[in-house]
Amino acid sequence: MRVVFPALLDEFACAETECACRASLRAASIAVAGDKFPFRLAEQAMVAGATLLAAAGDGPVNAGGGAGYGDYPIMAVQTPGGVELTFATLCPSVRVLLAGNEEPVSLARSEGGWRVPLHVFRHQDGLKEVRLTPRRLVPWPEFAAMRDVLLDLISDPAHPLLARLAQVAGVVDSAIAERNLLAQAPPLTARGFLAFRGFVESRAASAEPEKMARFATATVLLHVESTEIGAEQMPALAEALAGDWRGHFRTWLVPAERDISAAIEAYLGSRLFSIPLDRDQSLARGYTEFFEAFAVGLRIAAAMGEVRQALVDVDIAVAALAIAEHMVSAAAEPLPVFEMPRDSHERGPRMADLDMTLESIC
């Protein structure tokens, strides 16, 4: 058996008795059974359990049994190329590896199986095809080739992070709009980059402070260790999220960009690798949530910096992205899709003249 997984997982060891994600699963009352997709239900159970524990404080909680969640926070999925492993980013043990990783999307392969037994989820059609949109299927080899392109883009240190994400967005837009899964990335134009940067800014600006604060409060057990922002500081976080997010960006996030970029790249690379394996959704929806969570996650990170009155560090950055990712996924609301400008006539500035830092989002 050929197993492919993000290399950082090779160091994963579940602290089952201490890990907050396992405690949340034990407290959850959502059952994961039958022929339903197990990983997404386990995510929902973890969030529900964490919410229950946060509401109970030090009070008693009726455990839901803690069984039926398979190998969570890791999941193994059978693909035409072998078995691929993905993981839940709200798990504190996983985020420690993401925060400490220096190679964004380094993949590892194991011949003969994984080092510990795992249950393998098998799609009915063997995942020979992937849903590009709810009504459009594409062959797995075409998707796998496009995914390789995306992983190469996000891990290319020659370009700033925003430029890499803009290229990823361009490839995704082409796949969804033109049904053309590219085997190589088209050149990124200044006009295309500006459109993407404006899209990220608009999504950050559109994030609803109440929803962000509510989800951060509900899942506080799952991020307090890395953020050092506990239940007693949730009102302050809610106030920060509703405040001057652009000012918080400039003060607490922008000066830390160089120091946290590697951790953000590791996080984004792991998510690109996992789509569409972990939540059994279309590529269009998966990538839409990916960009939405990036924008919202930056805003949460900046607000956490405001609460702590300190620059955002790698632990805060990764935790904020995870909170945003799961908030967006759990909400399952309609989201705008990024569209690259179609006019190929370039009248904008040169790429070299553009500001591609996080500050430019403000």
Helices and strands as residue ranges (DSSP letters): E 2-6, G 7-11, H 20-27, H 38-56, E 74-79, E 82-87, H 92-100, E 107-111, E 120-121, E 129-133, E 136-139, H 140-154, H 161-178, H 190-206, H 209-218, H 220-227, G 231-233, H 234-241, H 245-248, I 249-253, G 254-256, H 257-274, H 283-308, H 314-331, G 351-353, G 358-361
